[in-house]
Amino acid sequence: MGFDLDMTLIDSRPGIHRTYRALAEETGVFIDADLAVSRLGPPLDEELACWFPAEQIDAMGVRYRELYVELAIEPTLLLPGAAEAVDAVRRHGGRSVVVTAKHTGNAKLHLDHLGLAPDALVGWLWAERKAEALKAHQAGVYVGDHIGDVRGARAAGALSVAVATGPCPADELKAAGADVVLDDLTAFPGWLAGYLAKDPAGADD
């Protein structure tokens, strides 16, 4: 089973907010950090393009990721039910893979800091491209908070389980094609038990 990271398993908004503010102060370029953290999900370059000219995006991305290590790991928290959701997959004999648009190294820092231990981690994939990792790891279910995650699940032929803990409300996730919409991950273990009762083979996804 696959999981997205930001706003699915972790609330990275405080650290991302700090990082954007630091980047703005360092460069002298205005960045609306409040707005940026309200629309997490797409790759960093898409957000940076709102504030910097195209020729600066690569350099600003490098600097952002450097600042991120210093500023964003410690204040990030697990979202309610995140640890229990990953544990539930393992308890039922399944494997979990985190597939995220975030830089892989920074994603691993989050997982290590928060004590989450999925079986695999794949970074730098967004929306339909997430299907590459989901197929490679034979994930039959993908859990995410964004319509981009729904698109990734559908592109992989996986069941899309959406949680309304990110920027996309439940009705938007459903309209995008999510098969299941949960308020948050606290409902995931119960949903998983019911799903596996109907399809025991799903435990291997």
Backbone as JSON, one array per atom type, in Angstrom:
{
  "sequence": "MGFDLDMTLIDSRPGIHRTYRALAEETGVFIDADLAVSRLGPPLDEELACWFPAEQIDAMGVRYRELYVELAIEPTLLLPGAAEAVDAVRRHGGRSVVVTAKHTGNAKLHLDHLGLAPDALVGWLWAERKAEALKAHQAGVYVGDHIGDVRGARAAGALSVAVATGPCPADELKAAGADVVLDDLTAFPGWLAGYLAKDPAGADD",
  "N": [[0.85, -1.19, 0.0], [0.46, 2.23, -0.78], [1.5, 5.45, 0.42], [1.09, 8.94, 0.45], [3.14, 11.75, 1.53], [3.42, 14.62, 2.64], [0.95, 16.31, 4.41], [-0.59, 14.07, 4.38], [0.63, 11.91, 5.82], [2.28, 13.52, 7.42], [2.32, 16.74, 9.02], [3.69, 19.19, 7.58], [3.59, 21.89, 7.38], [4.39, 23.97, 9.32], [7.26, 23.88, 9.25], [7.8, 24.23, 6.5], [6.75, 26.75, 6.14], [8.52, 28.27, 7.73], [10.82, 27.85, 6.23], [10.27, 29.05, 3.73], [9.99, 31.7, 4.58], [12.58, 32.22, 5.48], [14.0, 31.94, 3.07], [12.9, 34.05, 1.64], [13.76, 36.23, 3.2], [16.51, 36.0, 2.89], [16.9, 36.35, 0.12], [15.58, 38.68, -0.47], [13.25, 38.69, -1.85], [9.77, 38.86, -2.06], [7.76, 36.4, -0.61], [4.76, 34.85, -0.15], [4.3, 33.14, 2.47], [2.2, 32.06, 3.94], [0.24, 31.64, 1.99], [1.61, 29.84, 0.35], [1.88, 27.52, 1.97], [-0.71, 26.77, 2.09], [-1.35, 25.4, -0.12], [-0.03, 22.97, -0.52], [1.51, 20.13, -2.09], [1.9, 19.93, -5.05], [5.04, 19.85, -6.99], [8.02, 21.48, -5.66], [9.21, 23.31, -7.47], [7.06, 24.37, -8.87], [5.79, 26.04, -7.04], [7.87, 27.81, -6.41], [8.08, 29.09, -8.84], [6.09, 30.93, -8.75], [7.17, 33.08, -7.49], [9.77, 33.62, -8.28], [11.83, 34.41, -11.17], [12.09, 32.36, -14.14], [14.73, 31.61, -14.74], [15.95, 31.49, -12.3], [14.91, 29.45, -10.83], [16.02, 26.82, -10.49], [18.34, 27.28, -8.92], [17.19, 28.48, -6.67], [15.66, 26.38, -5.78], [17.62, 24.57, -4.96], [18.77, 26.04, -2.85], [16.54, 26.35, -1.17], [16.11, 23.68, -0.39], [18.42, 23.23, 1.08], [18.08, 25.03, 3.22], [15.81, 23.9, 4.23], [16.55, 21.53, 5.5], [17.75, 22.57, 7.78], [15.69, 23.99, 8.99], [13.11, 22.84, 8.79], [12.66, 20.2, 9.61], [12.54, 19.58, 12.4], [10.18, 21.03, 13.44], [8.06, 19.7, 12.24], [5.2, 17.6, 12.41], [3.65, 14.41, 13.1], [0.62, 13.57, 11.49], [-2.66, 13.01, 12.89], [-3.23, 9.6, 13.51], [-1.36, 8.66, 11.69], [0.96, 7.05, 12.28], [-0.35, 4.79, 13.23], [-1.7, 4.0, 10.96], [0.33, 3.16, 9.16], [1.36, 1.12, 10.72], [-0.86, -0.55, 10.77], [-0.99, -1.59, 8.19], [1.31, -3.18, 8.17], [0.67, -4.93, 10.24], [-1.32, -6.42, 9.13], [0.1, -7.93, 7.42], [1.03, -6.67, 5.17], [2.94, -4.53, 2.89], [4.36, -1.25, 2.96], [4.76, 1.71, 1.06], [6.1, 4.9, 0.76], [5.3, 7.46, -1.37], [6.2, 10.38, -2.79], [6.19, 13.87, -3.76], [8.21, 15.26, -2.69], [11.71, 16.02, -2.21], [13.78, 13.21, -2.02], [15.77, 12.8, -0.03], [15.14, 14.71, 1.97], [12.59, 13.86, 2.6], [13.17, 11.39, 3.77], [14.55, 12.27, 6.04], [12.43, 13.36, 7.49], [10.85, 11.05, 7.98], [12.62, 9.5, 9.5], [13.06, 11.19, 11.7], [10.54, 11.29, 12.83], [10.02, 8.71, 13.4], [8.72, 6.97, 11.67], [8.49, 4.06, 9.69], [8.28, 3.03, 6.82], [8.25, 0.42, 4.31], [9.48, 1.15, 1.97], [10.64, 4.05, 0.18], [9.98, 6.58, -2.12], [10.85, 9.41, -3.85], [10.28, 12.69, -5.38], [8.22, 12.45, -7.26], [5.21, 13.25, -8.88], [1.68, 13.52, -9.08], [0.4, 11.9, -11.94], [2.86, 10.7, -12.44], [3.49, 9.41, -10.11], [2.5, 6.93, -10.41], [4.49, 5.38, -11.51], [6.17, 4.52, -9.4], [4.26, 3.28, -7.77], [3.37, 1.17, -9.35], [5.8, -0.18, -9.66], [6.25, -1.07, -7.08], [4.09, -2.63, -6.75], [1.73, -1.65, -5.6], [-1.52, -1.74, -4.6], [-3.22, 0.04, -3.47], [-3.44, 3.5, -2.92], [-2.85, 6.12, -0.75], [-3.68, 9.42, -0.21], [-3.76, 13.07, 0.01], [-4.41, 14.92, -1.9], [-5.76, 16.03, -5.06], [-3.96, 15.44, -7.02], [-2.8, 13.15, -6.01], [-4.9, 11.39, -6.22], [-5.08, 11.25, -8.98], [-2.61, 10.03, -9.49], [-2.97, 7.51, -8.26], [-5.06, 6.46, -9.83], [-3.84, 6.39, -12.31], [-2.08, 4.36, -11.87], [-3.72, 2.24, -11.65], [-4.59, 1.68, -9.13], [-6.46, 1.47, -6.05], [-7.89, 4.42, -4.96], [-7.51, 6.04, -2.01], [-8.5, 8.71, -0.22], [-7.64, 11.36, 2.02], [-9.02, 13.99, 3.88], [-7.17, 15.98, 4.81], [-5.48, 17.79, 3.77], [-4.96, 20.37, 1.28], [-7.2, 19.96, -0.32], [-10.65, 19.71, -0.21], [-13.1, 17.25, 0.93], [-15.21, 16.89, -0.95], [-14.07, 17.74, -3.32], [-12.01, 15.89, -3.65], [-13.5, 13.56, -3.97], [-14.88, 14.2, -6.32], [-12.74, 14.21, -8.05], [-12.26, 11.59, -8.41], [-11.63, 9.85, -6.32], [-11.82, 6.74, -4.7], [-12.43, 6.16, -2.09], [-13.07, 8.29, 0.62], [-11.76, 9.62, 3.48], [-12.03, 11.27, 6.66], [-9.66, 11.65, 8.09], [-6.53, 9.98, 8.88], [-7.06, 8.52, 11.16], [-9.24, 7.0, 10.77], [-8.35, 5.07, 9.1], [-7.25, 2.41, 9.88], [-9.59, 0.98, 10.62], [-11.04, 1.14, 8.21], [-9.26, -0.29, 6.58], [-9.3, -2.86, 7.71], [-11.93, -3.64, 7.12], [-11.84, -3.54, 4.33], [-9.95, -5.54, 3.76], [-11.29, -7.72, 4.72], [-13.13, -8.12, 2.78], [-11.48, -8.47, 0.61], [-9.05, -10.39, 0.94], [-6.56, -10.7, -0.34], [-5.67, -8.17, -0.68], [-3.98, -7.43, 1.36], [-1.4, -7.76, 0.61], [-0.82, -5.66, -0.96]],
  "CA": [[0.0, 0.0, 0.0], [1.22, 3.46, -0.89], [1.07, 6.64, 1.15], [1.72, 10.24, 0.23], [3.8, 12.21, 2.76], [2.97, 15.91, 3.16], [-0.46, 16.49, 4.7], [-1.22, 12.75, 4.5], [1.26, 11.34, 7.02], [2.9, 14.54, 8.26], [1.96, 18.16, 8.87], [4.97, 19.87, 7.35], [3.36, 23.32, 7.15], [5.22, 24.89, 10.11], [8.63, 23.91, 8.76], [7.82, 24.81, 5.17], [6.52, 28.18, 6.34], [9.79, 28.82, 8.19], [11.79, 27.8, 5.15], [9.94, 30.1, 2.76], [10.31, 32.99, 5.17], [14.03, 32.35, 5.47], [14.41, 32.16, 1.7], [12.5, 35.42, 1.29], [14.65, 37.16, 3.89], [17.85, 35.87, 2.32], [16.94, 36.82, -1.26], [14.91, 39.96, -0.62], [12.08, 38.5, -2.7], [8.56, 38.58, -1.29], [7.09, 35.11, -0.74], [3.63, 34.74, 0.78], [4.46, 31.81, 3.05], [0.87, 31.57, 4.32], [-0.39, 31.14, 0.78], [2.36, 28.68, -0.13], [1.59, 26.31, 2.74], [-2.12, 26.42, 1.94], [-1.53, 24.66, -1.37], [1.02, 21.95, -0.62], [1.21, 18.97, -2.92], [2.7, 19.95, -6.28], [6.48, 19.98, -6.78], [8.55, 22.75, -5.19], [9.47, 24.24, -8.57], [5.82, 25.06, -9.26], [5.57, 27.12, -6.08], [8.93, 28.81, -6.58], [7.81, 29.83, -10.07], [5.16, 32.03, -8.42], [7.9, 34.15, -6.81], [11.08, 33.86, -8.89], [11.88, 34.2, -12.62], [12.39, 30.99, -14.53], [16.17, 31.31, -14.72], [16.41, 31.35, -10.92], [14.19, 28.38, -10.13], [16.9, 25.73, -10.09], [19.2, 27.73, -7.82], [16.36, 28.7, -5.5], [15.29, 25.06, -5.3], [18.77, 24.04, -4.21], [18.91, 26.77, -1.59], [15.39, 26.0, -0.34], [16.32, 22.36, 0.21], [19.46, 23.39, 2.1], [17.44, 25.66, 4.38], [14.79, 22.99, 4.73], [17.19, 20.61, 6.44], [18.01, 23.3, 9.01], [14.53, 24.67, 9.58], [11.79, 22.25, 8.61], [12.49, 18.83, 10.1], [12.17, 19.55, 13.83], [8.81, 21.42, 13.79], [7.04, 18.9, 11.55], [4.53, 16.65, 13.29], [2.8, 13.38, 12.51], [-0.81, 13.82, 11.51], [-3.36, 12.0, 13.69], [-3.47, 8.31, 12.9], [-0.36, 8.3, 10.69], [1.75, 5.89, 12.72], [-1.25, 3.65, 13.33], [-2.03, 3.57, 9.6], [1.46, 2.38, 8.66], [1.4, -0.11, 11.52], [-1.98, -1.42, 10.4], [-0.61, -2.31, 6.97], [2.27, -4.24, 8.56], [-0.02, -5.89, 11.1], [-2.1, -7.29, 8.25], [1.01, -8.66, 6.55], [1.3, -5.93, 3.95], [4.11, -3.65, 2.78], [3.99, 0.13, 2.71], [5.72, 2.55, 0.35], [5.78, 6.33, 0.71], [5.58, 8.04, -2.68], [6.02, 11.8, -2.54], [6.84, 14.84, -4.65], [9.31, 15.88, -1.95], [13.07, 15.51, -2.38], [13.86, 11.95, -1.28], [16.59, 12.95, 1.17], [14.4, 15.43, 3.0], [11.5, 12.98, 3.03], [13.73, 10.4, 4.69], [14.82, 12.95, 7.3], [11.15, 13.43, 8.21], [10.46, 9.71, 8.44], [13.53, 9.09, 10.58], [12.84, 12.05, 12.87], [9.23, 11.0, 13.42], [9.93, 7.3, 13.74], [7.93, 6.19, 10.72], [9.38, 3.14, 9.0], [7.68, 2.28, 5.71], [9.17, -0.55, 3.7], [10.2, 1.79, 0.87], [10.4, 5.48, 0.0], [10.31, 7.08, -3.45], [10.6, 10.84, -3.9], [10.32, 13.47, -6.61], [7.19, 12.04, -8.21], [3.99, 14.02, -8.66], [0.47, 13.21, -9.85], [0.44, 10.66, -12.7], [4.18, 10.06, -12.36], [3.53, 8.54, -8.94], [2.14, 5.59, -10.85], [5.72, 4.63, -11.77], [6.59, 3.85, -8.15], [3.18, 2.42, -7.29], [3.42, -0.06, -10.14], [7.06, -0.89, -9.37], [6.12, -1.72, -5.77], [2.86, -3.42, -6.8], [0.79, -1.09, -4.62], [-2.89, -1.77, -5.08], [-3.93, 1.12, -2.8], [-2.61, 4.68, -2.65], [-3.53, 7.04, 0.18], [-3.16, 10.78, -0.33], [-4.65, 14.17, 0.41], [-4.51, 15.9, -2.98], [-6.3, 15.45, -6.3], [-2.82, 14.86, -7.73], [-2.63, 11.79, -5.5], [-5.97, 10.61, -6.83], [-4.67, 11.0, -10.36], [-1.53, 9.05, -9.45], [-3.55, 6.2, -7.97], [-5.84, 5.99, -10.96], [-2.9, 6.07, -13.39], [-1.45, 3.09, -11.52], [-4.74, 1.21, -11.51], [-4.71, 1.4, -7.7], [-7.59, 2.04, -5.34], [-7.55, 5.73, -4.42], [-8.07, 6.38, -0.71], [-8.15, 10.1, 0.03], [-7.9, 11.92, 3.35], [-9.29, 15.42, 3.75], [-6.31, 16.68, 5.76], [-4.64, 18.71, 3.02], [-5.62, 21.53, 0.69], [-8.37, 19.6, -1.11], [-11.76, 19.22, 0.62], [-13.6, 15.92, 0.62], [-16.02, 16.85, -2.17], [-13.15, 17.87, -4.46], [-11.33, 14.61, -3.78], [-14.47, 12.61, -4.52], [-15.13, 14.58, -7.71], [-11.56, 13.88, -8.83], [-12.27, 10.16, -8.67], [-11.24, 9.02, -5.19], [-12.75, 5.64, -4.42], [-12.78, 6.25, -0.67], [-12.64, 9.55, 1.23], [-11.79, 9.59, 4.94], [-11.74, 12.57, 7.26], [-8.23, 11.63, 8.38], [-6.0, 8.62, 8.97], [-7.55, 7.77, 12.32], [-10.26, 6.07, 10.27], [-7.76, 4.12, 8.15], [-7.19, 1.01, 10.31], [-10.92, 0.38, 10.52], [-11.35, 0.95, 6.8], [-8.41, -1.35, 6.05], [-9.81, -4.15, 8.18], [-13.12, -3.95, 6.34], [-11.4, -3.77, 2.95], [-9.29, -6.84, 3.69], [-12.29, -8.76, 4.96], [-13.76, -8.36, 1.47], [-10.46, -8.86, -0.36], [-7.86, -10.75, 1.73], [-5.33, -10.55, -1.12], [-5.25, -6.79, -0.61], [-2.97, -7.26, 2.39], [-0.09, -7.78, -0.02], [-0.66, -4.49, -1.82]],
  "C": [[0.88, 1.23, 0.0], [0.62, 4.58, -0.07], [1.8, 7.85, 0.59], [2.34, 10.68, 1.56], [3.17, 13.49, 3.3], [1.45, 15.98, 3.24], [-1.29, 15.2, 4.56], [-0.7, 12.08, 5.75], [1.78, 12.4, 7.97], [2.31, 15.92, 7.98], [3.26, 18.95, 8.79], [4.8, 21.38, 7.19], [4.22, 24.24, 8.01], [6.65, 25.01, 9.59], [8.75, 24.53, 7.37], [7.62, 26.31, 5.25], [7.82, 28.86, 6.77], [10.81, 28.88, 7.07], [11.52, 28.86, 4.09], [10.27, 31.48, 3.32], [11.81, 33.24, 5.18], [14.55, 32.62, 4.07], [14.07, 33.57, 1.24], [13.43, 36.44, 1.93], [16.03, 37.16, 3.26], [17.96, 36.51, 0.93], [16.36, 38.21, -1.44], [13.69, 39.9, -1.5], [10.87, 38.16, -1.84], [8.02, 37.19, -1.63], [5.97, 35.08, 0.29], [3.63, 33.32, 1.35], [3.12, 31.22, 3.47], [0.16, 30.95, 3.12], [0.29, 29.85, 0.3], [1.99, 27.42, 0.64], [0.12, 25.91, 2.66], [-2.37, 25.57, 0.71], [-0.41, 23.63, -1.59], [0.54, 20.76, -1.45], [2.07, 18.94, -4.15], [4.19, 20.13, -5.99], [6.9, 21.4, -6.38], [8.72, 23.75, -6.31], [8.23, 25.01, -8.98], [5.53, 26.22, -8.32], [6.62, 28.21, -6.24], [8.69, 29.67, -7.82], [6.82, 30.98, -9.85], [5.91, 33.25, -7.89], [9.23, 34.52, -7.48], [11.0, 33.68, -10.41], [12.42, 32.82, -12.95], [13.87, 30.65, -14.41], [16.73, 31.14, -13.32], [15.84, 30.14, -10.19], [15.12, 27.28, -9.64], [17.75, 26.11, -8.88], [18.39, 27.93, -6.54], [15.89, 27.36, -4.91], [16.4, 24.42, -4.48], [18.88, 24.71, -2.85], [17.75, 26.45, -0.64], [15.63, 24.67, 0.37], [17.42, 22.37, 1.26], [18.87, 23.98, 3.38], [16.45, 24.71, 5.04], [15.37, 22.04, 5.78], [17.4, 21.29, 7.79], [16.74, 23.68, 9.74], [13.24, 23.85, 9.63], [11.59, 20.88, 9.24], [11.93, 18.82, 11.52], [10.72, 19.96, 14.09], [7.7, 20.61, 13.13], [6.5, 17.81, 12.47], [3.83, 15.55, 12.49], [1.35, 13.84, 12.54], [-1.51, 12.71, 12.3], [-3.6, 10.72, 12.89], [-2.39, 7.84, 11.94], [0.42, 7.05, 11.08], [0.88, 4.64, 12.76], [-1.62, 3.11, 11.94], [-0.92, 2.71, 9.02], [1.56, 1.06, 9.41], [0.3, -1.08, 11.12], [-1.66, -2.22, 9.14], [0.32, -3.46, 7.33], [1.57, -5.34, 9.38], [-0.84, -6.89, 10.27], [-1.22, -8.02, 7.24], [1.35, -7.96, 5.26], [2.59, -5.14, 4.0], [3.63, -2.25, 2.47], [5.13, 0.86, 1.99], [5.22, 3.99, 0.38], [6.23, 6.86, -0.64], [5.21, 9.51, -2.62], [6.68, 12.66, -3.6], [8.05, 15.48, -3.98], [10.65, 15.24, -2.33], [13.27, 14.3, -1.47], [14.64, 12.09, 0.02], [15.86, 13.64, 2.3], [13.21, 14.61, 3.5], [12.0, 11.95, 4.03], [14.06, 11.02, 6.04], [13.55, 13.05, 8.14], [10.77, 12.07, 8.79], [11.32, 9.27, 9.61], [13.26, 9.88, 11.85], [11.56, 11.68, 13.59], [9.03, 9.53, 13.73], [9.01, 6.49, 12.86], [8.87, 5.31, 9.91], [8.62, 2.37, 7.92], [8.72, 1.33, 5.12], [9.97, 0.06, 2.56], [9.79, 3.26, 0.8], [10.84, 5.87, -1.4], [9.91, 8.55, -3.51], [10.62, 11.4, -5.31], [9.36, 12.97, -7.68], [5.89, 12.75, -7.86], [2.89, 13.55, -9.6], [0.64, 11.89, -10.61], [1.79, 9.95, -12.63], [4.33, 9.19, -11.11], [3.2, 7.1, -9.3], [3.38, 4.74, -11.13], [6.13, 3.83, -10.53], [5.52, 2.9, -7.65], [3.16, 1.1, -8.05], [4.67, -0.87, -9.8], [6.98, -1.65, -8.06], [4.81, -2.49, -5.64], [1.86, -2.96, -5.73], [-0.61, -1.06, -5.23], [-3.76, -0.69, -4.47], [-2.97, 2.28, -2.64], [-3.43, 5.68, -1.86], [-2.89, 8.41, 0.06], [-4.2, 11.82, -0.02], [-4.99, 15.12, -0.72], [-5.11, 15.23, -4.22], [-5.17, 14.9, -7.17], [-2.54, 13.44, -7.28], [-3.7, 10.86, -6.07], [-5.59, 10.26, -8.26], [-3.56, 9.96, -10.43], [-2.05, 7.65, -9.2], [-4.26, 5.64, -9.18], [-4.93, 5.61, -12.13], [-2.22, 4.73, -13.14], [-2.45, 1.94, -11.47], [-4.95, 0.8, -10.07], [-5.99, 2.01, -7.15], [-7.14, 3.37, -4.73], [-8.29, 5.96, -3.11], [-7.58, 7.79, -0.38], [-8.49, 10.51, 1.45], [-8.02, 13.43, 3.21], [-8.49, 16.23, 4.77], [-5.39, 17.69, 5.08], [-5.44, 19.84, 2.4], [-6.91, 21.23, -0.06], [-9.48, 19.07, -0.21], [-12.31, 17.91, 0.1], [-14.38, 15.88, -0.68], [-15.15, 16.98, -3.41], [-12.41, 16.56, -4.72], [-12.26, 13.57, -4.41], [-14.73, 12.91, -5.99], [-13.95, 14.22, -8.61], [-11.43, 12.39, -9.09], [-11.79, 9.28, -7.52], [-12.29, 7.95, -4.93], [-13.28, 5.69, -3.0], [-12.28, 7.59, -0.16], [-12.85, 9.45, 2.74], [-11.5, 10.98, 5.48], [-10.25, 12.7, 7.56], [-7.79, 10.18, 8.57], [-6.43, 7.86, 10.21], [-8.59, 6.74, 11.9], [-9.66, 4.97, 9.41], [-7.7, 2.69, 8.64], [-8.54, 0.3, 10.23], [-11.32, 0.15, 9.08], [-10.56, -0.22, 6.23], [-8.9, -2.73, 6.47], [-11.03, -4.57, 7.38], [-12.77, -4.28, 4.9], [-10.8, -5.15, 2.8], [-10.25, -7.99, 3.96], [-13.0, -9.12, 3.65], [-12.77, -8.91, 0.46], [-9.17, -9.19, 0.39], [-6.56, -10.57, 0.98], [-4.81, -9.12, -1.06], [-4.18, -6.53, 0.42], [-1.57, -7.21, 1.79], [0.17, -6.52, -0.84], [0.25, -3.45, -1.19]]
}
